């Protein structure tokens, strides 16, 4: 389970870096770049994604800590589930709704199972 958790942290970094790259380098891929509001959203989200992907660097040395794993998994799950809900409400980027929902659900599952690989609280 600890290896799966480590893999999820790395996957979160890789997925978010892909998102950052697409949103900053080619915003036309995801939004109408002639719309200033959409372009601003794209750039803002890119930096949010960068911060979320960067959680791996903060969490990695403490991934055996029950409290640290709970905090990072809670933050990542909240981010992904809130973003999935926002995109669903906006009726935008359905594939992203699905992917963020799945990733959020995996993080919630790991949150409930962290007692199996973390040092006891």
C-alpha positions, 0 to 999 in steps of 0.5 A, spaced: 500 500 500 505 504 501 508 503 494 501 505 491 501 511 495 508 513 493 506 512 486 499 516 487 504 522 489 508 521 483 502 520 478 499 527 481 506 530 480 506 528 472 499 529 471 499 536 474 505 537 470 502 535 463 496 540 465 501 546 467 504 545 460 498 544 456 495 550 460 501 555 459 504 553 452 498 551 449 491 554 452 487 553 445 488 546 447 483 547 453 480 554 452 478 559 447 484 564 448 480 569 445 476 570 451 480 574 456 477 571 462 478 563 459 485 565 458 486 568 465 482 562 468 487 557 464 493 561 467 491 561 474 489 554 474 496 552 471 499 555 477 494 551 482 496 545 478 503 546 479 502 547 487 498 541 487 503 537 483 509 539 488 505 536 494 510 530 492 516 534 494 513 536 501 510 529 503 515 525 500 520 525 506 514 524 511 510 519 507 510 514 513 507 519 518 500 518 519 498 525 520 502 527 514 499 522 509 492 524 512 494 532 510 497 531 503 491 526 501 486 530 504 488 536 500 489 532 494 482 529 494 479 536 496 482 539 490 481 533 485 473 532 488 472 540 488 475 541 481 471 535 478 465 538 481 466 545 478 467 542 471 461 538 472 457 544 474 460 548 468 458 542 463 466 543 461 471 538 460 467 532 461 474 527 461 477 532 466 471 531 470 472 523 470 479 523 471 479 528 477 473 524 480 477 518 480 483 521 482 480 524 488 476 517 490 483 514 490 486 519 495 480 518 499 481 511 499 488 511 501 486 516 506 482 511 510 487 506 509 493 509 511 493 506 518 496 500 514 502 503 512 504 509 516 507 509 523 502 509 528 499 515 530 
